[in-house]
Amino acid sequence: MSSRFAAPSVGAVLVDKGFPRITRTTLALYAGASGDHKPMHIDIDFA
Amino acid sequence: MVDSSAIGHSFTPTHARVESGRLRYFFNTLGETKPIYRDPAVAKAAGFAGTPIPPTYLFCLEMMDTDNPFEMLEALDIDLRRVLHGEQKFVYHAPVVVGDELTLQSAVTGVIQKKGGAMTLIDVTTRIVNQRGQHVADATRVIVVRNPEVSA
């Protein structure tokens, strides 16, 4: 499959995107959604 | 400390089914709204057999559907508190879409010591095959282990 993108030049901006604030709820939901249940992501005592 | 004798160690294969409900929850959590991921008609118009998974989702499937997410840490005697997930790479050979049933087989493919053994970098490569026996992807992660008993 050939690339649809031209080779970038040095200093070119590839992505300029903001995201909502990451909260403990976000992390808990992502742990469930991604299957990553390691305790440092969801348990502040462990972290 | 993990050393090069671990290279070649393979882990129990994980069997995973790509389910639309779990995938929808993943997209809702990420805020991913692209129609190609949610509407089979849009995906088919783009040439996929069904709605595709996002590139990183293979790693999630292995974590979700393994019987023991800590098998690698236990087998190599690694303390979870000293672990970081370093590089992660996905090489696709064919698309993976909703409804596929995958077998993910991971093995240790490299061990490198850094700073005189203060840090170990472990490569784990996962070969992924679908229900038709088609080799769809290889995923490689680098597990970084700190060895605080070794002074750099």
N, CA and C atoms of all chains as a GROMACS GRO file, in nm:
protein
  597
    1MET      N    1   0.086  -0.121   0.000
    1MET     CA    2   0.000   0.000   0.000
    1MET      C    3   0.089   0.125   0.000
    2SER      N    4   0.066   0.215  -0.094
    2SER     CA    5   0.151   0.335  -0.098
    2SER      C    6   0.096   0.440  -0.002
    3SER      N    7   0.185   0.526   0.046
    3SER     CA    8   0.145   0.629   0.141
    3SER      C    9   0.061   0.735   0.072
    4ARG      N   10  -0.040   0.784   0.143
    4ARG     CA   11  -0.123   0.893   0.090
    4ARG      C   12  -0.064   1.029   0.130
    5PHE      N   13   0.046   1.026   0.206
    5PHE     CA   14   0.098   1.150   0.260
    5PHE      C   15   0.231   1.186   0.194
    6ALA      N   16   0.250   1.314   0.167
    6ALA     CA   17   0.379   1.363   0.119
    6ALA      C   18   0.478   1.362   0.234
    7ALA      N   19   0.607   1.347   0.204
    7ALA     CA   20   0.708   1.349   0.309
    7ALA      C   21   0.707   1.486   0.376
    8PRO      N   22   0.702   1.490   0.510
    8PRO     CA   23   0.698   1.620   0.579
    8PRO      C   24   0.836   1.687   0.579
    9SER      N   25   0.836   1.818   0.585
    9SER     CA   26   0.962   1.891   0.599
    9SER      C   27   0.988   1.917   0.748
   10VAL      N   28   1.115   1.945   0.782
   10VAL     CA   29   1.150   1.973   0.921
   10VAL      C   30   1.072   2.095   0.969
   11GLY      N   31   1.009   2.082   1.084
   11GLY     CA   32   0.934   2.194   1.139
   11GLY      C   33   0.788   2.195   1.099
   12ALA      N   34   0.748   2.104   1.010
   12ALA     CA   35   0.608   2.098   0.967
   12ALA      C   36   0.522   2.052   1.084
   13VAL      N   37   0.404   2.113   1.098
   13VAL     CA   38   0.309   2.074   1.202
   13VAL      C   39   0.224   1.960   1.146
   14LEU      N   40   0.230   1.843   1.210
   14LEU     CA   41   0.156   1.726   1.161
   14LEU      C   42   0.019   1.720   1.226
   15VAL      N   43   0.014   1.746   1.354
   15VAL     CA   44  -0.113   1.738   1.427
   15VAL      C   45  -0.122   1.858   1.520
   16ASP      N   46  -0.235   1.924   1.519
   16ASP     CA   47  -0.258   2.034   1.613
   16ASP      C   48  -0.399   2.015   1.666
   17LYS      N   49  -0.408   1.948   1.780
   17LYS     CA   50  -0.540   1.906   1.828
   17LYS      C   51  -0.542   1.911   1.979
   18GLY      N   52  -0.649   1.965   2.034
   18GLY     CA   53  -0.663   1.970   2.180
   18GLY      C   54  -0.753   1.857   2.228
   19PHE      N   55  -0.740   1.820   2.353
   19PHE     CA   56  -0.823   1.714   2.410
   19PHE      C   57  -0.880   1.760   2.544
   20PRO      N   58  -0.993   1.706   2.584
   20PRO     CA   59  -1.049   1.743   2.714
   20PRO      C   60  -0.956   1.702   2.827
   21ARG      N   61  -0.975   1.761   2.942
   21ARG     CA   62  -0.893   1.732   3.058
   21ARG      C   63  -0.902   1.583   3.094
   22ILE      N   64  -0.787   1.524   3.130
   22ILE     CA   65  -0.784   1.384   3.171
   22ILE      C   66  -0.809   1.377   3.321
   23THR      N   67  -0.912   1.306   3.360
   23THR     CA   68  -0.948   1.293   3.501
   23THR      C   69  -0.930   1.148   3.544
   24ARG      N   70  -0.945   1.122   3.673
   24ARG     CA   71  -0.939   0.982   3.720
   24ARG      C   72  -1.051   0.899   3.657
   25THR      N   73  -1.164   0.964   3.634
   25THR     CA   74  -1.274   0.892   3.567
   25THR      C   75  -1.232   0.851   3.426
   26THR      N   76  -1.167   0.944   3.352
   26THR     CA   77  -1.121   0.910   3.218
   26THR      C   78  -1.030   0.787   3.222
   27LEU      N   79  -0.938   0.788   3.320
   27LEU     CA   80  -0.842   0.678   3.328
   27LEU      C   81  -0.913   0.547   3.363
   28ALA      N   82  -1.011   0.555   3.453
   28ALA     CA   83  -1.084   0.434   3.493
   28ALA      C   84  -1.161   0.377   3.374
   29LEU      N   85  -1.227   0.466   3.298
   29LEU     CA   86  -1.302   0.420   3.180
   29LEU      C   87  -1.208   0.359   3.077
   30TYR      N   88  -1.091   0.422   3.057
   30TYR     CA   89  -0.998   0.369   2.957
   30TYR      C   90  -0.940   0.235   3.003
   31ALA      N   91  -0.916   0.222   3.132
   31ALA     CA   92  -0.866   0.093   3.183
   31ALA      C   93  -0.965  -0.018   3.147
   32GLY      N   94  -1.094   0.010   3.165
   32GLY     CA   95  -1.196  -0.088   3.130
   32GLY      C   96  -1.205  -0.110   2.981
   33ALA      N   97  -1.202  -0.001   2.905
   33ALA     CA   98  -1.220  -0.010   2.759
   33ALA      C   99  -1.102  -0.077   2.691
   34SER      N  100  -0.981  -0.057   2.744
   34SER     CA  101  -0.861  -0.108   2.679
   34SER      C  102  -0.819  -0.244   2.734
   35GLY      N  103  -0.879  -0.284   2.846
   35GLY     CA  104  -0.839  -0.410   2.908
   35GLY      C  105  -0.711  -0.397   2.989
   36ASP      N  106  -0.661  -0.275   3.008
   36ASP     CA  107  -0.540  -0.257   3.088
   36ASP      C  108  -0.581  -0.231   3.233
   37HIS      N  109  -0.581  -0.338   3.312
   37HIS     CA  110  -0.630  -0.328   3.450
   37HIS      C  111  -0.516  -0.316   3.551
   38LYS      N  112  -0.398  -0.278   3.504
   38LYS     CA  113  -0.287  -0.268   3.598
   38LYS      C  114  -0.320  -0.161   3.704
   39PRO      N  115  -0.291  -0.194   3.831
   39PRO     CA  116  -0.343  -0.111   3.939
   39PRO      C  117  -0.290   0.033   3.941
   40MET      N  118  -0.173   0.058   3.883
   40MET     CA  119  -0.123   0.197   3.888
   40MET      C  120  -0.209   0.293   3.808
   41HIS      N  121  -0.289   0.239   3.716
   41HIS     CA  122  -0.373   0.327   3.635
   41HIS      C  123  -0.504   0.363   3.705
   42ILE      N  124  -0.545   0.284   3.803
   42ILE     CA  125  -0.678   0.303   3.862
   42ILE      C  126  -0.677   0.315   4.014
   43ASP      N  127  -0.562   0.289   4.078
   43ASP     CA  128  -0.559   0.285   4.224
   43ASP      C  129  -0.450   0.382   4.272
   44ILE      N  130  -0.492   0.497   4.325
   44ILE     CA  131  -0.393   0.600   4.361
   44ILE      C  132  -0.304   0.553   4.476
   45ASP      N  133  -0.353   0.465   4.560
   45ASP     CA  134  -0.268   0.412   4.668
   45ASP      C  135  -0.152   0.331   4.610
   46PHE      N  136  -0.184   0.246   4.509
   46PHE     CA  137  -0.080   0.167   4.444
   46PHE      C  138   0.018   0.257   4.371
   47ALA      N  139  -0.038   0.357   4.298
   47ALA     CA  140   0.047   0.446   4.218
   47ALA      C  141   0.143   0.522   4.308
   48MET      N  142   1.732  -1.051   3.769
   48MET     CA  143   1.727  -0.964   3.651
   48MET      C  144   1.704  -1.049   3.526
   49VAL      N  145   1.621  -0.999   3.435
   49VAL     CA  146   1.596  -1.073   3.311
   49VAL      C  147   1.720  -1.063   3.222
   50ASP      N  148   1.765  -1.176   3.168
   50ASP     CA  149   1.880  -1.173   3.078
   50ASP      C  150   1.845  -1.243   2.946
   51SER      N  151   1.944  -1.257   2.860
   51SER     CA  152   1.916  -1.304   2.724
   51SER      C  153   1.868  -1.449   2.721
   52SER      N  154   1.878  -1.520   2.835
   52SER     CA  155   1.824  -1.656   2.836
   52SER      C  156   1.671  -1.656   2.820
   53ALA      N  157   1.608  -1.537   2.840
   53ALA     CA  158   1.462  -1.529   2.825
   53ALA      C  159   1.419  -1.525   2.678
   54ILE      N  160   1.514  -1.493   2.587
   54ILE     CA  161   1.479  -1.481   2.445
   54ILE      C  162   1.429  -1.616   2.394
   55GLY      N  163   1.316  -1.613   2.327
   55GLY     CA  164   1.255  -1.736   2.276
   55GLY      C  165   1.144  -1.787   2.366
   56HIS      N  166   1.137  -1.733   2.490
   56HIS     CA  167   1.030  -1.777   2.580
   56HIS      C  168   0.896  -1.734   2.521
   57SER      N  169   0.804  -1.829   2.501
   57SER     CA  170   0.674  -1.790   2.446
   57SER      C  171   0.566  -1.811   2.551
   58PHE      N  172   0.459  -1.734   2.537
   58PHE     CA  173   0.353  -1.731   2.637
   58PHE      C  174   0.228  -1.801   2.583
   59THR      N  175   0.134  -1.826   2.673
   59THR     CA  176   0.010  -1.893   2.635
   59THR      C  177  -0.063  -1.809   2.529
   60PRO      N  178  -0.104  -1.867   2.416
   60PRO     CA  179  -0.175  -1.788   2.315
   60PRO      C  180  -0.308  -1.734   2.371
   61THR      N  181  -0.345  -1.616   2.323
   61THR     CA  182  -0.472  -1.555   2.362
   61THR      C  183  -0.567  -1.562   2.242
   62HIS      N  184  -0.690  -1.607   2.267
   62HIS     CA  185  -0.792  -1.608   2.162
   62HIS      C  186  -0.887  -1.493   2.189
   63ALA      N  187  -0.908  -1.409   2.089
   63ALA     CA  188  -0.989  -1.289   2.108
   63ALA      C  189  -1.086  -1.272   1.993
   64ARG      N  190  -1.209  -1.232   2.026
   64ARG     CA  191  -1.308  -1.203   1.923
   64ARG      C  192  -1.328  -1.052   1.920
   65VAL      N  193  -1.328  -0.994   1.801
   65VAL     CA  194  -1.349  -0.849   1.788
   65VAL      C  195  -1.499  -0.823   1.796
   66GLU      N  196  -1.544  -0.769   1.909
   66GLU     CA  197  -1.687  -0.750   1.936
   66GLU      C  198  -1.725  -0.603   1.921
   67SER      N  199  -1.838  -0.579   1.854
   67SER     CA  200  -1.877  -0.440   1.826
   67SER      C  201  -1.910  -0.363   1.953
   68GLY      N  202  -1.972  -0.427   2.053
   68GLY     CA  203  -2.009  -0.356   2.175
   68GLY      C  204  -1.888  -0.308   2.253
   69ARG      N  205  -1.791  -0.397   2.270
   69ARG     CA  206  -1.668  -0.357   2.341
   69ARG      C  207  -1.595  -0.247   2.265
   70LEU      N  208  -1.596  -0.260   2.132
   70LEU     CA  209  -1.527  -0.160   2.049
   70LEU      C  210  -1.597  -0.024   2.060
   71ARG      N  211  -1.731  -0.026   2.064
   71ARG     CA  212  -1.807   0.100   2.076
   71ARG      C  213  -1.774   0.169   2.208
   72TYR      N  214  -1.764   0.092   2.314
   72TYR     CA  215  -1.726   0.149   2.445
   72TYR      C  216  -1.586   0.210   2.439
   73PHE      N  217  -1.494   0.142   2.370
   73PHE     CA  218  -1.358   0.194   2.353
   73PHE      C  219  -1.362   0.329   2.279
   74PHE      N  220  -1.439   0.336   2.169
   74PHE     CA  221  -1.447   0.461   2.093
   74PHE      C  222  -1.515   0.570   2.175
   75ASN      N  223  -1.618   0.535   2.250
   75ASN     CA  224  -1.686   0.635   2.333
   75ASN      C  225  -1.591   0.691   2.437
   76THR      N  226  -1.507   0.604   2.494
   76THR     CA  227  -1.411   0.649   2.594
   76THR      C  228  -1.308   0.743   2.534
   77LEU      N  229  -1.263   0.711   2.413
   77LEU     CA  230  -1.163   0.794   2.346
   77LEU      C  231  -1.221   0.921   2.287
   78GLY      N  232  -1.352   0.922   2.263
   78GLY     CA  233  -1.412   1.033   2.189
   78GLY      C  234  -1.393   1.019   2.039
   79GLU      N  235  -1.375   0.896   1.993
   79GLU     CA  236  -1.356   0.869   1.849
   79GLU      C  237  -1.493   0.859   1.782
   80THR      N  238  -1.518   0.948   1.686
   80THR     CA  239  -1.652   0.954   1.625
   80THR      C  240  -1.652   0.926   1.475
   81LYS      N  241  -1.538   0.889   1.416
   81LYS     CA  242  -1.534   0.871   1.270
   81LYS      C  243  -1.632   0.761   1.226
   82PRO      N  244  -1.715   0.793   1.126
   82PRO     CA  245  -1.815   0.695   1.080
   82PRO      C  246  -1.756   0.562   1.034
   83ILE      N  247  -1.633   0.564   0.982
   83ILE     CA  248  -1.576   0.438   0.931
   83ILE      C  249  -1.566   0.335   1.043
   84TYR      N  250  -1.552   0.380   1.168
   84TYR     CA  251  -1.540   0.289   1.282
   84TYR      C  252  -1.676   0.246   1.338
   85ARG      N  253  -1.782   0.314   1.296
   85ARG     CA  254  -1.912   0.290   1.360
   85ARG      C  255  -2.019   0.241   1.264
   86ASP      N  256  -2.002   0.268   1.135
   86ASP     CA  257  -2.108   0.237   1.039
   86ASP      C  258  -2.053   0.136   0.936
   87PRO      N  259  -2.102   0.012   0.940
   87PRO     CA  260  -2.050  -0.090   0.847
   87PRO      C  261  -2.062  -0.048   0.700
   88ALA      N  262  -2.168   0.028   0.667
   88ALA     CA  263  -2.186   0.069   0.527
   88ALA      C  264  -2.073   0.163   0.484
   89VAL      N  265  -2.035   0.254   0.574
   89VAL     CA  266  -1.925   0.347   0.544
   89VAL      C  267  -1.793   0.269   0.531
   90ALA      N  268  -1.775   0.172   0.621
   90ALA     CA  269  -1.651   0.092   0.618
   90ALA      C  270  -1.644   0.011   0.487
   91LYS      N  271  -1.757  -0.048   0.447
   91LYS     CA  272  -1.758  -0.128   0.324
   91LYS      C  273  -1.735  -0.041   0.201
   92ALA      N  274  -1.791   0.080   0.204
   92ALA     CA  275  -1.768   0.172   0.091
   92ALA      C  276  -1.620   0.209   0.081
   93ALA      N  277  -1.548   0.201   0.194
   93ALA     CA  278  -1.404   0.232   0.195
   93ALA      C  279  -1.320   0.109   0.164
   94GLY      N  280  -1.386  -0.006   0.140
   94GLY     CA  281  -1.312  -0.124   0.098
   94GLY      C  282  -1.287  -0.227   0.207
   95PHE      N  283  -1.340  -0.205   0.328
   95PHE     CA  284  -1.323  -0.304   0.435
   95PHE      C  285  -1.437  -0.405   0.432
   96ALA      N  286  -1.411  -0.524   0.484
   96ALA     CA  287  -1.514  -0.628   0.490
   96ALA      C  288  -1.614  -0.598   0.602
   97GLY      N  289  -1.578  -0.512   0.694
   97GLY     CA  290  -1.664  -0.472   0.806
   97GLY      C  291  -1.597  -0.354   0.872
   98THR      N  292  -1.654  -0.307   0.985
   98THR     CA  293  -1.590  -0.192   1.050
   98THR      C  294  -1.454  -0.235   1.105
   99PRO      N  295  -1.349  -0.160   1.073
   99PRO     CA  296  -1.214  -0.199   1.115
   99PRO      C  297  -1.187  -0.162   1.260
  100ILE      N  298  -1.086  -0.227   1.317
  100ILE     CA  299  -1.040  -0.185   1.449
  100ILE      C  300  -0.942  -0.069   1.432
  101PRO      N  301  -0.927   0.015   1.535
  101PRO     CA  302  -0.821   0.116   1.529
  101PRO      C  303  -0.685   0.048   1.546
  102PRO      N  304  -0.578   0.108   1.495
  102PRO     CA  305  -0.449   0.038   1.487
  102PRO      C  306  -0.398  -0.020   1.619
  103THR      N  307  -0.423   0.049   1.729
  103THR     CA  308  -0.364   0.004   1.856
  103THR      C  309  -0.447  -0.102   1.926
  104TYR      N  310  -0.565  -0.133   1.873
  104TYR     CA  311  -0.660  -0.216   1.948
  104TYR      C  312  -0.614  -0.361   1.965
  105LEU      N  313  -0.521  -0.406   1.882
  105LEU     CA  314  -0.471  -0.544   1.896
  105LEU      C  315  -0.412  -0.566   2.035
  106PHE      N  316  -0.341  -0.465   2.083
  106PHE     CA  317  -0.280  -0.474   2.216
  106PHE      C  318  -0.390  -0.485   2.324
  107CYS      N  319  -0.498  -0.409   2.305
  107CYS     CA  320  -0.609  -0.413   2.400
  107CYS      C  321  -0.674  -0.552   2.401
  108LEU      N  322  -0.694  -0.609   2.282
  108LEU     CA  323  -0.757  -0.741   2.274
  108LEU      C  324  -0.676  -0.845   2.350
  109GLU      N  325  -0.545  -0.836   2.339
  109GLU     CA  326  -0.462  -0.934   2.410
  109GLU      C  327  -0.477  -0.916   2.561
  110MET      N  328  -0.479  -0.790   2.606
  110MET     CA  329  -0.495  -0.766   2.750
  110MET      C  330  -0.632  -0.809   2.800
  111MET      N  331  -0.736  -0.783   2.719
  111MET     CA  332  -0.873  -0.812   2.762
  111MET      C  333  -0.901  -0.960   2.768
  112ASP      N  334  -0.847  -1.035   2.674
  112ASP     CA  335  -0.891  -1.173   2.660
  112ASP      C  336  -0.791  -1.277   2.709
  113THR      N  337  -0.678  -1.232   2.760
  113THR     CA  338  -0.586  -1.328   2.819
  113THR      C  339  -0.643  -1.378   2.952
  114ASP      N  340  -0.614  -1.502   2.985
  114ASP     CA  341  -0.661  -1.555   3.114
  114ASP      C  342  -0.576  -1.500   3.228
  115ASN      N  343  -0.451  -1.465   3.198
  115ASN     CA  344  -0.365  -1.413   3.305
  115ASN      C  345  -0.282  -1.295   3.253
  116PRO      N  346  -0.329  -1.171   3.279
  116PRO     CA  347  -0.256  -1.055   3.227
  116PRO      C  348  -0.116  -1.039   3.285
  117PHE      N  349  -0.087  -1.112   3.391
  117PHE     CA  350   0.044  -1.098   3.455
  117PHE      C  351   0.135  -1.217   3.425
  118GLU      N  352   0.097  -1.299   3.324
  118GLU     CA  353   0.177  -1.418   3.294
  118GLU      C  354   0.323  -1.383   3.264
  119MET      N  355   0.344  -1.279   3.182
  119MET     CA  356   0.482  -1.245   3.146
  119MET      C  357   0.562  -1.202   3.269
  120LEU      N  358   0.499  -1.118   3.352
  120LEU     CA  359   0.570  -1.069   3.471
  120LEU      C  360   0.604  -1.185   3.564
  121GLU      N  361   0.509  -1.277   3.579
  121GLU     CA  362   0.533  -1.392   3.667
  121GLU      C  363   0.640  -1.485   3.609
  122ALA      N  364   0.630  -1.510   3.478
  122ALA     CA  365   0.724  -1.605   3.416
  122ALA      C  366   0.868  -1.553   3.420
  123LEU      N  367   0.883  -1.420   3.407
  123LEU     CA  368   1.018  -1.362   3.404
  123LEU      C  369   1.057  -1.304   3.541
  124ASP      N  370   0.969  -1.320   3.640
  124ASP     CA  371   0.994  -1.274   3.776
  124ASP      C  372   1.024  -1.123   3.779
  125ILE      N  373   0.930  -1.046   3.722
  125ILE     CA  374   0.945  -0.900   3.715
  125ILE      C  375   0.846  -0.836   3.812
  126ASP      N  376   0.894  -0.738   3.888
  126ASP     CA  377   0.808  -0.664   3.981
  126ASP      C  378   0.731  -0.556   3.904
  127LEU      N  379   0.598  -0.566   3.907
  127LEU     CA  380   0.513  -0.472   3.832
  127LEU      C  381   0.547  -0.326   3.865
  128ARG      N  382   0.589  -0.300   3.987
  128ARG     CA  383   0.615  -0.163   4.029
  128ARG      C  384   0.737  -0.103   3.959
  129ARG      N  385   0.817  -0.187   3.893
  129ARG     CA  386   0.940  -0.138   3.829
  129ARG      C  387   0.928  -0.138   3.677
  130VAL      N  388   0.806  -0.152   3.628
  130VAL     CA  389   0.786  -0.171   3.484
  130VAL      C  390   0.729  -0.046   3.418
  131LEU      N  391   0.781  -0.015   3.300
  131LEU     CA  392   0.720   0.085   3.214
  131LEU      C  393   0.701   0.021   3.077
  132HIS      N  394   0.592   0.059   3.010
  132HIS     CA  395   0.571   0.017   2.872
  132HIS      C  396   0.642   0.119   2.784
  133GLY      N  397   0.748   0.077   2.715
  133GLY     CA  398   0.823   0.169   2.629
  133GLY      C  399   0.762   0.173   2.491
  134GLU      N  400   0.842   0.144   2.390
  134GLU     CA  401   0.794   0.149   2.251
  134GLU      C  402   0.682   0.048   2.226
  135GLN      N  403   0.593   0.084   2.135
  135GLN     CA  404   0.490  -0.009   2.089
  135GLN      C  405   0.476   0.007   1.939
  136LYS      N  406   0.484  -0.104   1.869
  136LYS     CA  407   0.480  -0.100   1.722
  136LYS      C  408   0.376  -0.199   1.671
  137PHE      N  409   0.302  -0.160   1.567
  137PHE     CA  410   0.206  -0.251   1.502
  137PHE      C  411   0.238  -0.255   1.353
  138VAL      N  412   0.257  -0.372   1.300
  138VAL     CA  413   0.276  -0.388   1.155
  138VAL      C  414   0.160  -0.472   1.105
  139TYR      N  415   0.077  -0.411   1.020
  139TYR     CA  416  -0.040  -0.481   0.966
  139TYR      C  417  -0.010  -0.542   0.830
  140HIS      N  418  -0.056  -0.666   0.811
  140HIS     CA  419  -0.044  -0.732   0.682
  140HIS      C  420  -0.180  -0.742   0.613
  141ALA      N  421  -0.288  -0.729   0.692
  141ALA     CA  422  -0.424  -0.734   0.640
  141ALA      C  423  -0.515  -0.665   0.742
  142PRO      N  424  -0.631  -0.615   0.699
  142PRO     CA  425  -0.720  -0.548   0.794
  142PRO      C  426  -0.777  -0.646   0.897
  143VAL      N  427  -0.811  -0.592   1.014
  143VAL     CA  428  -0.885  -0.667   1.116
  143VAL      C  429  -1.018  -0.594   1.136
  144VAL      N  430  -1.128  -0.670   1.128
  144VAL     CA  431  -1.260  -0.607   1.133
  144VAL      C  432  -1.348  -0.676   1.239
  145VAL      N  433  -1.457  -0.608   1.274
  145VAL     CA  434  -1.553  -0.661   1.372
  145VAL      C  435  -1.599  -0.801   1.327
  146GLY      N  436  -1.600  -0.893   1.421
  146GLY     CA  437  -1.640  -1.030   1.392
  146GLY      C  438  -1.521  -1.124   1.376
  147ASP      N  439  -1.403  -1.068   1.352
  147ASP     CA  440  -1.284  -1.154   1.338
  147ASP      C  441  -1.254  -1.225   1.470
  148GLU      N  442  -1.200  -1.345   1.456
  148GLU     CA  443  -1.153  -1.418   1.574
  148GLU      C  444  -1.003  -1.439   1.558
  149LEU      N  445  -0.931  -1.384   1.653
  149LEU     CA  446  -0.786  -1.377   1.640
  149LEU      C  447  -0.717  -1.468   1.741
  150THR      N  448  -0.601  -1.516   1.702
  150THR     CA  449  -0.511  -1.583   1.795
  150THR      C  450  -0.385  -1.498   1.804
  151LEU      N  451  -0.351  -1.460   1.927
  151LEU     CA  452  -0.235  -1.373   1.950
  151LEU      C  453  -0.130  -1.453   2.027
  152GLN      N  454  -0.014  -1.468   1.964
  152GLN     CA  455   0.093  -1.548   2.024
  152GLN      C  456   0.214  -1.460   2.050
  153SER      N  457   0.245  -1.440   2.178
  153SER     CA  458   0.356  -1.352   2.216
  153SER      C  459   0.478  -1.433   2.258
  154ALA      N  460   0.595  -1.375   2.229
  154ALA     CA  461   0.721  -1.436   2.271
  154ALA      C  462   0.824  -1.327   2.296
  155VAL      N  463   0.919  -1.357   2.381
  155VAL     CA  464   1.030  -1.265   2.404
  155VAL      C  465   1.125  -1.274   2.285
  156THR      N  466   1.153  -1.158   2.222
  156THR     CA  467   1.238  -1.159   2.102
  156THR      C  468   1.367  -1.080   2.122
  157GLY      N  469   1.382  -1.016   2.236
  157GLY     CA  470   1.506  -0.942   2.259
  157GLY      C  471   1.520  -0.901   2.404
  158VAL      N  472   1.643  -0.898   2.453
  158VAL     CA  473   1.672  -0.848   2.588
  158VAL      C  474   1.801  -0.766   2.579
  159ILE      N  475   1.791  -0.640   2.619
  159ILE     CA  476   1.909  -0.552   2.615
  159ILE      C  477   1.927  -0.490   2.754
  160GLN      N  478   2.050  -0.494   2.805
  160GLN     CA  479   2.080  -0.428   2.933
  160GLN      C  480   2.130  -0.287   2.904
  161LYS      N  481   2.085  -0.191   2.986
  161LYS     CA  482   2.130  -0.052   2.972
  161LYS      C  483   2.194  -0.007   3.103
  162LYS      N  484   2.286   0.088   3.093
  162LYS     CA  485   2.348   0.149   3.211
  162LYS      C  486   2.404   0.042   3.305
  163GLY      N  487   2.479  -0.051   3.248
  163GLY     CA  488   2.541  -0.153   3.329
  163GLY      C  489   2.443  -0.242   3.403
  164GLY      N  490   2.323  -0.255   3.348
  164GLY     CA  491   2.223  -0.343   3.409
  164GLY      C  492   2.122  -0.270   3.497
  165ALA      N  493   2.132  -0.138   3.506
  165ALA     CA  494   2.035  -0.062   3.588
  165ALA      C  495   1.896  -0.063   3.525
  166MET      N  496   1.894  -0.093   3.394
  166MET     CA  497   1.766  -0.096   3.323
  166MET      C  498   1.774  -0.208   3.220
  167THR      N  499   1.664  -0.283   3.208
  167THR     CA  500   1.657  -0.389   3.108
  167THR      C  501   1.544  -0.357   3.011
  168LEU      N  502   1.572  -0.368   2.882
  168LEU     CA  503   1.469  -0.348   2.780
  168LEU      C  504   1.435  -0.485   2.721
  169ILE      N  505   1.308  -0.523   2.733
  169ILE     CA  506   1.264  -0.655   2.686
  169ILE      C  507   1.169  -0.635   2.568
  170ASP      N  508   1.202  -0.694   2.454
  170ASP     CA  509   1.113  -0.691   2.337
  170ASP      C  510   1.020  -0.812   2.344
  171VAL      N  511   0.890  -0.785   2.334
  171VAL     CA  512   0.792  -0.894   2.326
  171VAL      C  513   0.718  -0.876   2.193
  172THR      N  514   0.728  -0.976   2.106
  172THR     CA  515   0.663  -0.969   1.975
  172THR      C  516   0.543  -1.063   1.972
  173THR      N  517   0.431  -1.010   1.921
  173THR     CA  518   0.306  -1.086   1.915
  173THR      C  519   0.269  -1.110   1.770
  174ARG      N  520   0.254  -1.237   1.734
  174ARG     CA  521   0.209  -1.272   1.598
  174ARG      C  522   0.058  -1.292   1.604
  175ILE      N  523  -0.014  -1.228   1.513
  175ILE     CA  524  -0.160  -1.231   1.519
  175ILE      C  525  -0.216  -1.293   1.391
  176VAL      N  526  -0.298  -1.395   1.410
  176VAL     CA  527  -0.354  -1.472   1.298
  176VAL      C  528  -0.507  -1.471   1.313
  177ASN      N  529  -0.579  -1.459   1.201
  177ASN     CA  530  -0.725  -1.457   1.212
  177ASN      C  531  -0.786  -1.596   1.194
  178GLN      N  532  -0.920  -1.601   1.191
  178GLN     CA  533  -0.994  -1.728   1.189
  178GLN      C  534  -0.973  -1.805   1.059
  179ARG      N  535  -0.919  -1.740   0.956
  179ARG     CA  536  -0.890  -1.809   0.829
  179ARG      C  537  -0.744  -1.852   0.821
  180GLY      N  538  -0.672  -1.834   0.932
  180GLY     CA  539  -0.531  -1.869   0.933
  180GLY      C  540  -0.443  -1.764   0.867
  181GLN      N  541  -0.502  -1.648   0.838
  181GLN     CA  542  -0.428  -1.539   0.772
  181GLN      C  543  -0.347  -1.461   0.876
  182HIS      N  544  -0.219  -1.443   0.847
  182HIS     CA  545  -0.131  -1.368   0.936
  182HIS      C  546  -0.159  -1.219   0.916
  183VAL      N  547  -0.233  -1.158   1.009
  183VAL     CA  548  -0.283  -1.022   0.986
  183VAL      C  549  -0.192  -0.913   1.040
  184ALA      N  550  -0.112  -0.945   1.143
  184ALA     CA  551  -0.031  -0.838   1.202
  184ALA      C  552   0.076  -0.895   1.294
  185ASP      N  553   0.177  -0.811   1.318
  185ASP     CA  554   0.275  -0.837   1.423
  185ASP      C  555   0.281  -0.711   1.509
  186ALA      N  556   0.277  -0.731   1.639
  186ALA     CA  557   0.287  -0.618   1.733
  186ALA      C  558   0.410  -0.641   1.820
  187THR      N  559   0.488  -0.535   1.840
  187THR     CA  560   0.606  -0.547   1.926
  187THR      C  561   0.601  -0.441   2.034
  188ARG      N  562   0.617  -0.484   2.158
  188ARG     CA  563   0.625  -0.387   2.267
  188ARG      C  564   0.761  -0.400   2.334
  189VAL      N  565   0.807  -0.289   2.390
  189VAL     CA  566   0.930  -0.288   2.466
  189VAL      C  567   0.894  -0.263   2.612
  190ILE      N  568   0.928  -0.360   2.696
  190ILE     CA  569   0.902  -0.348   2.839
  190ILE      C  570   1.030  -0.299   2.905
  191VAL      N  571   1.020  -0.188   2.975
  191VAL     CA  572   1.136  -0.130   3.044
  191VAL      C  573   1.128  -0.170   3.191
  192VAL      N  574   1.233  -0.234   3.240
  192VAL     CA  575   1.236  -0.276   3.382
  192VAL      C  576   1.352  -0.204   3.450
  193ARG      N  577   1.323  -0.135   3.556
  193ARG     CA  578   1.430  -0.074   3.636
  193ARG      C  579   1.484  -0.178   3.733
  194ASN      N  580   1.616  -0.181   3.748
  194ASN     CA  581   1.679  -0.274   3.842
  194ASN      C  582   1.753  -0.192   3.948
  195PRO      N  583   1.680  -0.141   4.049
  195PRO     CA  584   1.742  -0.047   4.144
  195PRO      C  585   1.855  -0.109   4.226
  196GLU      N  586   1.860  -0.245   4.230
  196GLU     CA  587   1.969  -0.308   4.305
  196GLU      C  588   2.104  -0.294   4.233
  197VAL      N  589   2.096  -0.257   4.102
  197VAL     CA  590   2.220  -0.235   4.026
  197VAL      C  591   2.246  -0.084   4.026
  198SER      N  592   2.364  -0.042   4.073
  198SER     CA  593   2.394   0.101   4.066
  198SER      C  594   2.466   0.130   3.936
  199ALA      N  595   2.416   0.228   3.865
  199ALA     CA  596   2.471   0.260   3.732
  199ALA      C  597   2.607   0.330   3.745
   0.00000   0.00000   0.00000
